[in-house]
Amino acid sequence: MSAPYTTVRGVRIPRLVYGTAWKEERTAALTRLALESGFRGIDTANQRRHYFEAAVGEALQAALDSGTLGRDDVFVQTKFTFLNGHDHRLPYDPKAPVREQVAQSFESSLAHLGLDRVDSYVLHGPSMYSGLGPADWEAWQAMEDLQRAGRTRLIGVSNVSFGQLETLCSKASVKPAVVQNRTFTRPNADAEVRQFCERRSIAYEGFSLLTGNPFMARHPLVHEIAAHKGKTVAQVILRYCLDAGIVVLTGTTSAEHMTQDLAIHDFELDLEEREALARLEPHQGETGN
């Protein structure tokens, strides 16, 4: 059976992380439910446009105050988002230098979460579609400073291309320990980035694992394996992703699905099943990557 954690640079990262995006007024209740269900990794961002970080903090503090969880029991990850990723609800002064924006956003995150440190602090995406610009390096250097000061245990980057990641790793003083990308279910999706992360011992966190390519959820082979294992189709897909070395992010709003997601550690896909799933391709007209 798979281990429920992976260790990167001495930090244990749960292989199942609960994502809190797009939950709005349900954020606190769903985060609390995720923790009660057994999730020990929580992902958020100081980006009110898509996240409600303060509500995540409300749920986290309730769990910590109750004594059911200790601080070291929960892996907490949040993000810094450049100006173009926000609406009008900004966590920093838009006229401040980027380095100061990072510092302001980080302090705001700690206040939202009720913590004195986080486990992982992630650049929510480079400022440019291609390459890395001065703003990216200024933000990264500010994040390096936060790690050196013990404010975050790891730093990482999200929504990053292979070229951008390669450049960041080659030139940064502190290399990213985490990459979080949208990962379509198709086996070779984001292959260059995933392989690079594997070579460099970087935790690769994948999201949109079920919604990105619905062809897999409809494929007869996946249904056949699910029936044989006595598991759901979603469990088979997420188990396949786990076996591929992906840290699985799930943002389900269903208590039943939370329990099912956590149960993907409780069964295995054999080599023949994994190889058969690896050969699946979308039918003509279906989404691929």
PAZAPA-4460 file (N, C-alpha, C; in steps of 0.05 Angstrom, whole numbers, plus 32768, in hexadecimal, padded with zeros to 4 digits):
% residues 289
    n_x    n_y    n_z   ca_x   ca_y   ca_z    c_x    c_y    c_z   seq   type   mol
   8011   7FE8   8000   8000   8000   8000   8012   8019   8000     1      M     A
   8007   802F   7FF5   8017   8047   7FF3   8019   8055   800E     2      S     A
   8030   8062   8012   8033   8072   802B   8022   808B   8028     3      A     A
   8016   8094   803E   8005   80AB   803D   8014   80C6   803B     4      P     A
   802F   80C4   803E   803F   80DC   803D   8057   80D8   802A     5      Y     A
   8061   80EE   801F   807A   80EF   8012   808C   8103   8020     6      T     A
   80A5   80FF   8021   80B7   8111   802F   80C8   8120   801C     7      T     A
   80C8   813B   801D   80D8   814C   800C   80E8   815F   801D     8      V     A
   8102   815D   801B   8114   816E   802A   810E   816E   8048     9      R     A
   8108   8156   8052   8103   8152   806E   80E7   8159   8077    10      G     A
   80D6   8161   8065   80BA   8169   806C   80A7   8154   8061    11      V     A
   8096   814A   8072   8082   8136   806A   806A   8144   805D    12      R     A
   8064   813C   8044   804D   8147   8036   8039   8131   8032    13      I     A
   8020   8134   803B   800B   8120   8036   8008   811C   8018    14      P     A
   8004   8103   8010   8000   80FD   7FF4   7FE4   8103   7FEA    15      R     A
   7FD2   810A   7FFD   7FB7   8114   7FF7   7FB4   812F   8005    16      L     A
   7FAE   8143   7FF6   7FAC   815F   8001   7F90   8169   7FFA    17      V     A
   7F84   8176   800D   7F69   8182   8007   7F6C   819E   7FFD    18      Y     A
   7F61   81A3   7FE5   7F62   81BD   7FD8   7F4A   81CE   7FDF    19      G     A
   7F4E   81E7   7FE6   7F38   81F7   7FF1   7F2E   820D   7FDD    20      T     A
   7F36   820C   7FC4   7F2D   8220   7FB1   7F0F   821D   7FAB    21      A     A
   7F03   8234   7FA6   7EE8   8236   7F9B   7ED3   822B   7FAF    22      W     A
   7ED8   822D   7FC9   7EC5   8223   7FDC   7EB4   823A   7FE9    23      K     A
   7EBE   8253   7FE7   7EB0   826B   7FF0   7EA6   8267   800D    24      E     A
   7E8B   826C   8011   7E81   826B   802C   7E81   824F   8039    25      E     A
   7E86   823B   8029   7E88   8220   8034   7EA4   8218   803B    26      R     A
   7EB7   822A   8038   7ED4   8223   803C   7ED9   8218   8058    27      T     A
   7ED0   8227   806C   7ED7   821E   8088   7ECB   8203   808E    28      A     A
   7EB2   81FF   8087   7EA4   81E6   808D   7EB1   81CF   807E    29      A     A
   7EB8   81D3   8065   7EC4   81BD   8055   7EE0   81B7   805D    30      L     A
   7EEF   81CC   8065   7F0A   81C7   806F   7F09   81B8   8089    31      T     A
   7EF7   81C0   809A   7EF3   81B1   80B3   7EEC   8194   80AE    32      R     A
   7EDA   8190   809B   7ED1   8174   8094   7EE9   8164   8089    33      L     A
   7EF9   8171   8079   7F11   8163   806E   7F23   815A   8084    34      A     A
   7F29   816C   8097   7F3A   8165   80AD   7F2E   814F   80BE    35      L     A
   7F14   8150   80C3   7F06   813C   80D3   7F06   8121   80C4    36      E     A
   7F06   8122   80AA   7F05   8109   809A   7F20   80FC   8099    37      S     A
   7F36   810B   809D   7F50   80FF   809E   7F65   810C   808C    38      G     A
   7F5D   8121   807E   7F71   8130   806E   7F85   813E   8081    39      F     A
   7F9F   813C   807A   7FB3   8148   808A   7FC4   815C   807A    40      R     A
   7FBA   8163   8062   7FC7   8177   8051   7FB1   818A   8048    41      G     A
   7FB5   81A4   804B   7FA2   81B8   8043   7FB0   81CC   8031    42      I     A
   7FA4   81D1   8019   7FB0   81E4   8006   7F9D   81FC   8003    43      D     A
   7FA8   8214   8004   7F98   822C   8001   7FA9   8241   7FF3    44      T     A
   7FA0   825A   7FF2   7FAF   8270   7FE6   7FA3   828A   7FF1    45      A     A
   7FB4   829F   7FF2   7FAB   82B9   7FFB   7FA2   82C8   7FE1    46      N     A
   7F8D   82BE   7FD6   7F81   82C8   7FBD   7F63   82C6   7FC0    47      Q     A
   7F57   82DB   7FCA   7F3B   82DB   7FD1   7F29   82D6   7FB8    48      R     A
   7F34   82DA   7FA1   7F25   82D5   7F88   7F1C   82B8   7F86    49      R     A
   7F2D   82A5   7F8E   7F27   8289   7F8C   7F27   827A   7FA6    50      H     A
   7F33   8286   7FBB   7F36   8278   7FD5   7F2B   828A   7FEC    51      Y     A
   7F25   827E   8002   7F1C   828C   801A   7F2F   8283   8030    52      F     A
   7F47   828D   8030   7F5D   8284   8041   7F56   8287   805F    53      E     A
   7F48   829D   8066   7F41   82A2   8082   7F2E   828C   808C    54      A     A
   7F1D   8282   807B   7F0A   826D   8083   7F19   8252   8086    55      A     A
   7F2E   824E   8076   7F3F   8237   807A   7F4C   8238   8096    56      V     A
   7F55   8250   809D   7F61   8254   80B7   7F4D   8250   80CE    57      G     A
   7F34   8258   80CA   7F1F   8253   80DE   7F1C   8235   80E4    58      E     A
   7F1B   8225   80CE   7F19   8208   80D1   7F32   81FC   80DE    59      A     A
   7F49   8205   80D6   7F62   81FA   80E0   7F64   8201   80FE    60      L     A
   7F5E   8219   8105   7F60   8221   8122   7F4C   8211   8133    61      Q     A
   7F35   820C   8128   7F21   81FC   8137   7F2C   81E0   813D    62      A     A
   7F39   81D4   8129   7F44   81BA   812D   7F5C   81BA   8141    63      A     A
   7F6D   81CF   813F   7F83   81D1   8151   7F7B   81D7   816D    64      L     A
   7F67   81E9   8170   7F5D   81F1   818B   7F4F   81DA   8199    65      D     A
   7F43   81C9   8189   7F34   81B2   8195   7F47   819D   81A0    66      S     A
   7F60   819D   8197   7F73   818A   81A0   7F73   8170   8190    67      G     A
   7F61   816F   817C   7F60   8156   816B   7F78   8154   8159    68      T     A
   7F84   816B   8152   7F9C   816C   8141   7FB0   817F   814D    69      L     A
   7FCA   8177   814A   7FE0   8189   8151   7FE9   8198   8138    70      G     A
   7FF7   81AD   813C   8001   81BD   8124   8011   81AC   8111    71      R     A
   8022   819B   811C   8033   818A   810A   8024   8174   80FD    72      D     A
   800B   8170   8104   7FFB   815B   80F7   7FF0   8164   80DC    73      D     A
   7FF0   817E   80D6   7FE4   8188   80BE   7FF8   8197   80AD    74      V     A
   7FFA   818F   8094   800B   819D   8080   7FFA   81B3   8074    75      F     A
   8003   81CC   8078   7FF4   81E3   806F   8004   81F1   8059    76      V     A
   7FF7   81F5   8042   8004   8202   802B   7FF3   8219   8021    77      Q     A
   8000   8230   801D   7FF2   8246   8011   8004   8253   7FFC    78      T     A
   7FFA   8269   7FF0   8007   8273   7FD8   8007   8292   7FD7    79      K     A
   801B   829C   7FC8   801C   82B8   7FC1   8014   82BA   7FA4    80      F     A
   8001   82CD   7F9E   7FF6   82D1   7F84   7FFD   82ED   7F79    81      T     A
   8007   82EE   7F61   800D   8308   7F55   7FF3   8317   7F50    82      F     A
   7FF6   8331   7F4C   7FDF   8344   7F4A   7FCA   833B   7F35    83      L     A
   7FD4   8331   7F1E   7FC0   832A   7F09   7FAF   8312   7F10    84      N     A
   7FB5   8304   7F26   7FA5   82ED   7F2E   7F8F   82F4   7F42    85      G     A
   7F8E   830E   7F4A   7F7B   8317   7F5F   7F64   8326   7F53    86      H     A
   7F4F   8328   7F63   7F3A   833C   7F5E   7F41   8354   7F70    87      D     A
   7F2E   8364   7F78   7F33   837C   7F87   7F3C   8377   7FA4    88      H     A
   7F38   835E   7FAD   7F3E   8357   7FCA   7F5B   834E   7FCC    89      R     A
   7F6D   8362   7FCF   7F89   835C   7FCE   7F94   8358   7FEB    90      L     A
   7FA8   8346   7FEE   7FB4   8342   8008   7FCE   8353   800B    91      P     A
   7FD3   8365   7FF9   7FEC   8375   7FFA   7FE7   838F   7FEB    92      Y     A
   7FFA   83A2   7FEF   7FF9   83BB   7FE1   8002   83B7   7FC4    93      D     A
   7FF0   83BC   7FB0   7FF8   83B7   7F94   800E   83C9   7F8A    94      P     A
   8014   83DF   7F98   8029   83F1   7F90   8044   83EB   7F9D    95      K     A
   8044   83D8   7FB0   805D   83D1   7FBD   806E   83C0   7FAB    96      A     A
   8088   83BF   7FB0   809A   83AD   7FA1   8091   8390   7FA5    97      P     A
   8097   837F   7F92   808E   8363   7F94   8097   8356   7FAD    98      V     A
   80B0   835B   7FB5   80BB   834F   7FCD   80A9   8356   7FE5    99      R     A
   80A0   836F   7FE7   808F   8378   7FFD   8073   836C   7FFA   100      E     A
   806A   8368   7FE2   8050   835C   7FDE   8050   833F   7FE8   101      Q     A
   8066   8331   7FE3   8068   8316   7FEE   8067   8316   800C   102      V     A
   8077   8328   8018   8077   832A   8036   805C   8330   8041   103      A     A
   804E   8343   8035   8033   834B   803E   801F   8334   803B   104      Q     A
   8020   8327   8024   800E   8310   801F   8013   82FA   8033   105      S     A
   802C   82F5   8038   8033   82DF   804B   802A   82E5   8067   106      F     A
   802E   82FD   8070   8025   8305   808B   8006   8303   808D   107      E     A
   7FF9   830B   8077   7FDC   8309   8076   7FD3   82EC   8078   108      S     A
   7FE2   82DA   806A   7FDB   82BE   806B   7FDE   82B3   8087   109      S     A
   7FF4   82BA   8095   7FF7   82B0   80B0   7FE0   82BA   80C2   110      L     A
   7FD8   82D2   80BE   7FC1   82DD   80CE   7FA8   82CE   80C7   111      A     A
   7FA3   82C9   80AD   7F8B   82BA   80A6   7F8B   829E   80B2   112      H     A
   7FA2   8291   80B1   7FA4   8275   80B9   7FA8   8272   80D7   113      L     A
   7FAF   8287   80E5   7FB4   8285   8101   7FCE   8276   8108   114      G     A
   7FE2   8278   80F7   7FFA   8269   80FA   8012   827B   80FB   115      L     A
   8029   8270   8105   8042   8280   8105   8054   8276   80EF   116      D     A
   804D   8261   80E1   805B   8257   80C9   8049   8246   80B8   117      R     A
   8051   8242   809F   8043   822F   808E   8057   8219   8086   118      V     A
   804C   8204   807B   805E   81EE   8073   8068   81F1   8057   119      D     A
   8058   81FE   8046   8060   8202   802A   8054   821C   8021   120      S     A
   8065   822D   8014   805D   8246   8009   8063   8246   7FEB   121      Y     A
   804E   824A   7FDB   8050   8245   7FBE   804A   825E   7FAE   122      V     A
   805B   8263   7F9A   8056   8278   7F87   803F   826E   7F75   123      L     A
   8029   827D   7F75   8010   8273   7F69   8012   8270   7F4A   124      H     A
   8027   827A   7F3F   802C   8279   7F22   803E   828F   7F1B   125      G     A
   8050   828A   7F07   8062   829F   7EFE   8052   82B7   7EF3   126      P     A
   805F   82CE   7EF2   8052   82E7   7EE9   804F   82E7   7ECB   127      S     A
   805D   82D5   7EBD   805E   82D4   7EA0   8055   82B9   7E96   128      M     A
   8049   82B8   7E7F   8040   829F   7E73   8059   828E   7E6B   129      Y     A
   806D   829C   7E62   8086   828E   7E59   809E   829B   7E66   130      S     A
   80B0   828B   7E71   80C8   8296   7E7D   80C2   82A1   7E99   131      G     A
   80D7   82AB   7EA5   80D5   82B8   7EBF   80DF   82D4   7EBE   132      L     A
   80D0   82E7   7EC9   80D8   8303   7EC8   80E2   830D   7EE3   133      G     A
   80EA   8326   7EE4   80F4   8332   7EFD   80E1   832E   7F14   134      P     A
   80C7   8331   7F10   80B4   832E   7F26   80B5   8312   7F31   135      A     A
   80B9   82FE   7F20   80BA   82E2   7F2A   80D2   82DE   7F3C   136      D     A
   80E9   82E9   7F33   8101   82E6   7F43   8100   82F5   7F5D   137      W     A
   80F3   830C   7F5D   80F0   831C   7F75   80DE   830D   7F89   138      E     A
   80C8   8302   7F7F   80B6   82F3   7F90   80C4   82DA   7F9B   139      A     A
   80D2   82CC   7F8A   80E0   82B3   7F93   80F4   82B9   7FA8   140      W     A
   8104   82CF   7FA4   8118   82D6   7FB8   810B   82DD   7FD3   141      Q     A
   80F4   82EA   7FD2   80E5   82F0   7FEB   80DC   82D6   7FF8   142      A     A
   80D4   82C3   7FE8   80CB   82A9   7FF3   80E3   829A   7FFF   143      M     A
   80F9   829C   7FF2   8112   828F   7FFD   8118   829B   8018   144      E     A
   8115   82B5   801B   811A   82C2   8035   8107   82B8   804A   145      D     A
   80EE   82B3   8043   80DB   82A9   8056   80E2   828D   805F   146      L     A
   80EC   827D   804D   80F5   8262   8055   810E   8263   8066   147      Q     A
   8121   8273   805F   8139   8276   806F   8132   827F   808C   148      R     A
   811D   828F   808E   8115   8299   80A8   8104   8286   80B8   149      A     A
   80FE   826E   80AC   80EE   825A   80BA   80D0   8260   80B9   150      G     A
   80C8   8273   80A8   80AB   8279   80A7   809C   8265   8097   151      R     A
   80A9   8258   8083   809E   8242   8074   80B3   822C   8072   152      T     A
   80AA   8214   8073   80BD   81FD   8072   80C6   81F7   8055   153      R     A
   80B4   81FB   8042   80BA   81F6   8026   80B0   820D   8015   154      L     A
   80BB   8211   7FFD   80B0   8224   7FEA   80AD   8215   7FCF   155      I     A
   809A   821E   7FC0   8094   8211   7FA7   8087   8224   7F93   156      G     A
   807E   8218   7F7D   8072   8228   7F67   805B   8218   7F5A   157      V     A
   8047   8226   7F51   8030   821A   7F45   802C   8225   7F29   158      S     A
   801C   8216   7F19   8015   821F   7EFE   802E   8227   7EEE   159      N     A
   8042   8215   7EEE   805C   821A   7EE2   8061   8208   7ECB   160      V     A
   806E   8212   7EB6   8076   8202   7EA0   8091   81F4   7EA5   161      S     A
   8097   81E1   7E94   80B1   81D3   7E98   80C8   81E7   7E95   162      F     A
   80C7   81F8   7E81   80DD   820B   7E7D   80E0   821E   7E94   163      G     A
   80CA   8228   7E9F   80CC   8239   7EB6   80D7   822B   7ECF   164      Q     A
   80CE   8213   7ED3   80D8   8203   7EEA   80F6   81FD   7EE7   165      L     A
   80FE   81F6   7ECF   811A   81F0   7ECB   812B   8209   7ED0   166      E     A
   8122   8220   7EC7   8131   8239   7ECC   8132   8240   7EE9   167      T     A
   811B   823D   7EF7   811A   8243   7F13   812D   8231   7F23   168      L     A
   812E   8218   7F1C   813F   8205   7F2B   815D   820A   7F25   169      C     A
   8162   8214   7F0D   817E   8218   7F06   818A   8232   7F12   170      S     A
   8179   8246   7F18   8183   8260   7F20   817C   8267   7F3D   171      K     A
   8168   825B   7F48   815F   8263   7F63   8173   8259   7F78   172      A     A
   8177   8268   7F8D   8188   8260   7FA3   817A   8249   7FB3   173      S     A
   8160   824B   7FB7   8151   8236   7FC4   813F   822A   7FAF   174      V     A
   8142   8211   7FA9   8133   8204   7F94   8117   81FE   7F9D   175      K     A
   8103   81FE   7F8B   80E8   81F7   7F93   80E7   81DA   7F9D   176      P     A
   80D8   81D6   7FB3   80D3   81BB   7FBE   80B8   81B0   7FB5   177      A     A
   80A7   81C2   7FAB   808B   81BA   7FA4   8084   81C7   7F89   178      V     A
   8077   81B7   7F78   806B   81C2   7F60   804E   81B9   7F60   179      V     A
   803C   81CC   7F5C   801F   81C6   7F5A   8015   81CE   7F3F   180      Q     A
   800C   81BB   7F2F   8002   81C0   7F14   7FE8   81B3   7F0F   181      N     A
   7FD9   81BF   7EFD   7FC1   81B1   7EF4   7FCA   8199   7EE4   182      R     A
   7FC0   8182   7EED   7FC9   8168   7EE1   7FB1   8159   7ED6   183      T     A
   7FAE   8159   7EBC   7F99   8149   7EB1   7F9E   812B   7EB6   184      F     A
   7F8A   811C   7EB7   7F8C   8100   7EBF   7F9D   80EF   7EAC   185      T     A
   7F9E   80F7   7E93   7FAC   80E7   7E7F   7FC8   80E2   7E88   186      R     A
   7FD2   80C9   7E87   7FEB   80C1   7E94   8003   80D2   7E8E   187      P     A
   8006   80DC   7E76   801E   80EB   7E6F   801B   8109   7E72   188      N     A
   8005   8112   7E7F   8001   812E   7E82   8017   813B   7E92   189      A     A
   8020   8152   7E89   8035   8162   7E96   804E   8151   7E9B   190      D     A
   8053   813F   7E89   8068   812B   7E8D   8084   8137   7E92   191      A     A
   808B   814C   7E83   80A6   8158   7E87   80A9   8163   7EA3   192      E     A
   8095   8171   7EAC   8096   817D   7EC7   8097   8167   7EDC   193      V     A
   8086   8153   7ED9   8085   813D   7EED   80A0   812E   7EEE   194      R     A
   80AB   8128   7ED7   80C4   811A   7ED6   80DB   812A   7EE2   195      Q     A
   80DA   8144   7EDD   80EE   8156   7EE8   80EC   8156   7F06   196      F     A
   80D3   8157   7F10   80CF   8157   7F2D   80D9   813D   7F3A   197      C     A
   80D4   8127   7F2C   80DD   810E   7F37   80FC   810D   7F38   198      E     A
   8109   8117   7F24   8127   8117   7F24   8132   8128   7F39   199      R     A
   8124   813F   7F3F   812E   8152   7F53   8122   814F   7F6E   200      R     A
   8113   813A   7F73   8106   8135   7F8D   80F5   814D   7F95   201      S     A
   80E5   8156   7F82   80D2   816C   7F87   80B6   815F   7F89   202      I     A
   80A6   8166   7F9D   808B   815B   7F9F   807A   8167   7F89   203      A     A
   806E   8156   7F79   805C   815F   7F64   803F   815C   7F6D   204      Y     A
   8031   8172   7F70   8015   8172   7F78   8004   8176   7F60   205      E     A
   7FF1   8165   7F5C   7FDF   8167   7F44   7FC3   816D   7F4C   206      G     A
   7FB7   8180   7F3D   7F9B   8186   7F41   7F8C   8183   7F26   207      F     A
   7F72   8183   7F27   7F60   817D   7F10   7F64   8160   7F07   208      S     A
   7F6A   814E   7F19   7F70   8132   7F11   7F57   8124   7F08   209      L     A
   7F40   812B   7F11   7F27   811E   7F08   7F18   812E   7EF3   210      L     A
   7F1A   8148   7EF4   7F0A   8159   7EE2   7F18   815F   7EC8   211      T     A
   7F33   815D   7EC8   7F42   8166   7EB1   7F3D   8155   7E98   212      G     A
   7F3A   813C   7E9B   7F35   812A   7E84   7F20   8116   7E8B   213      N     A
   7F07   811C   7E87   7EF1   810B   7E90   7EF0   80F1   7E80   214      P     A
   7EFF   80EF   7E6A   7EFE   80D6   7E5B   7F06   80BE   7E6C   215      F     A
   7F18   80C2   7E7E   7F21   80AB   7E8E   7F0B   80A1   7EA1   216      M     A
   7EFB   80B4   7EAB   7EE5   80AC   7EBD   7ED0   809D   7EAE   217      A     A
   7ECF   809F   7E94   7EBB   8091   7E84   7EC6   8078   7E77   218      R     A
   7EE0   8074   7E78   7EEC   805E   7E69   7EE4   8043   7E75   219      H     A
   7EDC   8030   7E64   7ED4   8015   7E6E   7EEA   8007   7E7F   220      P     A
   7F03   800B   7E77   7F19   7FFE   7E86   7F19   8008   7EA3   221      L     A
   7F16   8022   7EA7   7F17   802D   7EC2   7EFF   8022   7ED2   222      V     A
   7EE8   8020   7EC6   7ED1   8015   7ED3   7ED5   7FF7   7EDA   223      H     A
   7EE2   7FE9   7EC8   7EE8   7FCD   7ECC   7EFB   7FC9   7EE4   224      E     A
   7F10   7FD9   7EE5   7F23   7FD8   7EFC   7F15   7FDF   7F16   225      I     A
   7F04   7FF4   7F15   7EF6   7FFD   7F2D   7EE3   7FE6   7F38   226      A     A
   7ED5   7FD9   7F26   7EC4   7FC3   7F2E   7ED4   7FAC   7F3A   227      A     A
   7EEA   7FA6   7F2D   7EFB   7F90   7F37   7F06   7F96   7F53   228      H     A
   7F0D   7FAF   7F57   7F19   7FB7   7F71   7F04   7FBD   7F86   229      K     A
   7EEB   7FC0   7F7E   7ED6   7FC8   7F91   7EDA   7FE5   7F99   230      G     A
   7EE4   7FF6   7F86   7EE9   8012   7F8C   7EDA   8023   7F77   231      K     A
   7ED9   803D   7F7C   7ECC   804F   7F69   7EE0   8055   7F52   232      T     A
   7ED4   805F   7F3D   7EE5   8068   7F26   7EF8   807E   7F2F   233      V     A
   7EEE   8091   7F3F   7F00   80A7   7F48   7F17   809C   7F59   234      A     A
   7F12   8088   7F69   7F27   807D   7F79   7F3C   806F   7F68   235      Q     A
   7F34   8062   7F53   7F47   8055   7F41   7F59   806A   7F33   236      V     A
   7F4C   8080   7F2A   7F5C   8095   7F1D   7F6F   80A2   7F30   237      I     A
   7F66   80A9   7F48   7F78   80B6   7F5B   7F8E   80A3   7F64   238      L     A
   7F87   8089   7F67   7F9C   8076   7F6E   7FB1   8074   7F59   239      R     A
   7FA8   8075   7F3F   7FBB   8075   7F29   7FCE   808D   7F2B   240      Y     A
   7FC2   80A4   7F31   7FD2   80BD   7F33   7FE6   80BB   7F4A   241      C     A
   7FDD   80AF   7F60   7FEF   80AB   7F77   8006   8099   7F70   242      L     A
   8000   8084   7F61   8015   8071   7F59   8029   807E   7F45   243      D     A
   801F   8093   7F37   8030   80A2   7F25   8042   80B6   7F33   244      A     A
   8040   80B7   7F4D   8051   80C9   7F5D   8045   80E5   7F62   245      G     A
   802C   80E8   7F5C   801F   8102   7F60   8014   8105   7F7C   246      I     A
   8019   811C   7F89   800B   8123   7FA1   7FEF   812D   7F98   247      V     A
   7FDB   811F   7FA1   7FC0   8123   7F97   7FB1   8139   7FA6   248      V     A
   7FA9   814E   7F97   7F98   8163   7FA3   7F7B   815D   7F9B   249      L     A
   7F6A   815D   7FAF   7F4D   8159   7FA9   7F3E   816F   7FB8   250      T     A
   7F2A   817A   7FAB   7F1A   818F   7FB7   7EFD   8188   7FBA   251      G     A
   7EF7   816E   7FBD   7EDC   8165   7FBE   7ECC   8173   7FD5   252      T     A
   7EB2   8177   7FD0   7EA1   8183   7FE4   7E8F   816E   7FF1   253      T     A
   7E94   8155   7FEB   7E84   813E   7FF5   7E92   812F   800B   254      S     A
   7E84   812B   8021   7E90   811C   8037   7E96   80FF   802F   255      A     A
   7E84   80F4   801F   7E88   80D8   8015   7EA0   80D7   8003   256      E     A
   7EA4   80EA   7FF2   7EBB   80EA   7FE0   7ED5   80EF   7FEF   257      H     A
   7ED4   80FF   8004   7EEC   8103   8014   7EF5   80E8   801F   258      M     A
   7EE2   80D9   802A   7EE9   80BF   8035   7EF3   80AC   8020   259      T     A
   7EE7   80AC   8008   7EF0   809C   7FF2   7F0C   80A4   7FE9   260      Q     A
   7F11   80BE   7FE7   7F2B   80C7   7FDE   7F41   80BD   7FF1   261      D     A
   7F3C   80C0   800B   7F50   80B7   801F   7F55   8099   801E   262      L     A
   7F41   808A   8014   7F44   806D   8013   7F54   8063   7FFB   263      A     A
   7F5F   8075   7FEA   7F6F   806C   7FD4   7F8A   8060   7FDD   264      I     A
   7F90   8064   7FF6   7FA8   8057   8001   7FA3   803A   8008   265      H     A
   7F8A   8032   8008   7F82   8018   8012   7F81   8001   7FFD   266      D     A
   7F88   8008   7FE4   7F89   7FF3   7FD0   7FA0   7FF9   7FBC   267      F     A
   7FA6   7FE6   7FAC   7FBB   7FE9   7F98   7FB2   7FE2   7F7C   268      E     A
   7FBE   7FEF   7F68   7FBB   7FE7   7F4D   7FD3   7FD6   7F46   269      L     A
   7FCF   7FBF   7F39   7FE6   7FAF   7F32   7FF3   7FBA   7F19   270      D     A
   800A   7FB0   7F12   801A   7FBA   7EFC   800B   7FB9   7EE2   271      L     A
   7FFD   7FA3   7EDD   7FEE   7FA1   7EC4   7FD8   7FB6   7EC2   272      E     A
   7FCB   7FBC   7ED8   7FB6   7FD0   7ED8   7FC1   7FEC   7ED4   273      E     A
   7FD8   7FF2   7EE1   7FE4   800C   7EDD   7FEE   800F   7EC0   274      R     A
   7FF9   7FFB   7EB4   8002   7FFC   7E99   7FEB   8000   7E85   275      E     A
   7FD5   7FF2   7E8B   7FBD   7FF5   7E7A   7FB2   8012   7E7C   276      A     A
   7FB1   801D   7E94   7FA8   8038   7E97   7FBA   804C   7E89   277      L     A
   7FD4   8046   7E89   7FE8   8058   7E7D   7FE4   8059   7E5F   278      A     A
   7FD7   8045   7E53   7FD4   8045   7E36   7FBA   8053   7E2D   279      R     A
   7FAA   805B   7E40   7F90   8068   7E39   7F95   8083   7E2C   280      L     A
   7F86   8089   7E18   7F87   80A3   7E0A   7F6A   80AD   7E06   281      E     A
   7F66   80C7   7E05   7F4B   80D1   7DFF   7F41   80C8   7DE4   282      P     A
   7F27   80C4   7DE2   7F1C   80BF   7DC7   7F1C   80D9   7DB8   283      H     A
   7F18   80D7   7D9E   7F17   80EF   7D8D   7F02   8103   7D98   284      Q     A
   7F0A   811C   7D9A   7EF8   8131   7DA3   7EF7   8135   7DC1   285      G     A
   7F04   8123   7DD1   7F04   8126   7DEE   7F1E   8135   7DF6   286      E     A
   7F1C   8140   7E0E   7F33   8151   7E18   7F4B   8140   7E1C   287      T     A
   7F62   8149   7E13   7F7B   813C   7E19   7F8F   8150   7E22   288      G     A
   7FA7   8148   7E27   7FBC   815A   7E2F   7FD6   8152   7E23   289      N     A
***
